[in-house]
Amino acid sequence: MKVIEAKRLSLWEEAALKLSDLTEDDGYLIASGGKFRICLPLHLKDDLAKCLGLRVSILRTDTVYRLRILGEQS
């Protein structure tokens, strides 16, 4: 998988997905779920690894990425 195939969130953009896989590609973290692939900084790997199999929402702010768990079926 190439990074260009993954969506990079714009400032204040939020993405929600059921997190099924995390991979590293060219210095980035690729979070996959369903038809979605999101390109994220590698430092989020440990936090997101705890959420595999869950629906999560990831918000990119002007300073950090914010993560919230939506639950397994929301």
Secondary structure, DSSP 8 states (H G I E B T S, - for coil): --GGGSEE--TT-EEEEE--EEEEETTEEEEEETTEEEEE-GGGHHHHHTTTTSEEEEEE-SS-EEEEEEES--
